[in-house]
């Protein structure tokens, strides 16, 4: 019926590479990702304004997003399964790969990200399926959580608010309060409004150290907390799920400003709703509309380096729910519990 993998394996199964600017298998060549000048990675910052209604106030905002840019485009229609099959069929005789004697499809990374023709297209019914490959909600939620947690708590080596990110902020955004402060030969990095102070971070870790959960609900998270180093170690996917949907709103409620906390709470409520076992069509359509605006709110808070493909893929999850029903039948928790894929 369909496949379910984490995102790197999604590329191997589908034939559409999930790396670099054209990583999104839904937007394909129509996505607006770009490569960061200093960070060197693909950023999906300011890539969702074309999904907003034409008269939305964010589309004309030149100051709080990508400085000087106004989004006038509208979202193009996606390809149907039959149209996608016609595109893939054009690449049937090409030998793929990077080794000697093999070749890339012309235009790879610029106008497309096809690396092969998936063997699943040989199935007679595959070109009529509404959904071929599922996005894994488990891994998307885990990666979004880690981006938020590591950035707000300024985890060394994992935060998205580093020196290279600040240099890119100066190039793409109008946020003077985030730019590097120069004092003669010295350069200082200011603390962003979304980053907690050191003593406040310690309070969060001490609170996590004191938590207890019912058996089977989550790991013994207190054993994962190192209050001396202010770090969490050995987090499982289910632990991230519990953090994202339960603990983050509680942990940051009185520590972050209302605007930042509200935006984080919105994306947390989105994942909580998308994981529900019962959803009606009207609710799914509201989620599909609201998640785009929520990502735009995060655009106004975090630097461009924060927005990798995981934040972007969230906008496509409601469509998959409409087509194939609740995510409980289409995510990787059952397989990882059985240790089929190597464990959590």
Phi, psi and omega in degrees: 000313180196176177243158176220122182212168167289174192292318176300318179290333175305316179296322180294322184280319186278333184093353177259115183299134182259036179239158174066203192291328183262033186294329187290120181283353176267307180289329180053232183285354181269358179283161189247026178293157180216164180267129180291137183296315183264320180289329177076003181249162178289135179239137177256026174293137179059037181251012187234358183294332179288348177271350179284159174302150185304328183261015182292143185295334181291334186290337180257004183279113183264351190254327189265355181239239177280112191301130176079001184252137176240130182272117180249347183285159172243159184293125177286154178292145178283164180283141173285169180298321179294319178294321178295321178297321178297321179294313182296325182297335179293340184255020187293330186262004183272135175272122189263160174126179183245356181285168179301133180091353178247172187213160170269157173286133179306135181091003180300132181085350180246306180246353178196172176229025179289132177241344178193168172262114183300142180294341181293338178292348177282344176292134186296334183263355189296323183285353176257355178294139176285330180224125182262312184232128182276140166284134184274108181299324182302309183286326178296313179298318180299315182289323176296316178301313182297322177299315181293308185297312183293331180279314181295323180265009172052051180287122185299130179085348182236345180292148176269004180250067180251185184298315180297323179296320180293322177296324177288328176301318180296333181276323190250342187233161176255074183227080184299330182289348180257350184284157181297142180258122182254129178230089184068240180270356183262144178234127181243143178261117181289153177281124181289158182294337181268003179254130181282150175290162186301315181293328177288322176301319180298323177298319179297314182293323177293322176296317178296325180296333183268357186284146173227140181236158174297151178303132178088347181282319179200171175293171172284086189297332180300331179282347179270352187265130172246101184288336180289319180266353185054059180218157171247135182235143172073032180289131176268166180300320180292327176296318177297324177298315179294317178301312186297319189263349183231312193271325184302312179300324180287318185293323188255001188304311183261007185252335179252159177295158186301317182298318180290315180298320180298316181296317178295321180295325179296316181288330176294316178295327178299311180293326177296318181288319184292339179269003181293150179279344179228125179217137173262166187297319180298319179294318179297319179293326175293319177299318181297324179282316187287328183294327178296315179294324178296316178297324177294324176296321177294328175303324182284348185254307189265160179287163180303331181294341181292333193262091173264191186295337183294315177299320182293319184297340179303327184290345181262352182295319179300325178299316181294326177294320179297322185280316190239012173074190193306150185287345182300339179262001189220033175227178194262005179303313181300321183287323180286329175296323179280357178066025180292323185260015177106003176089171182264000000 
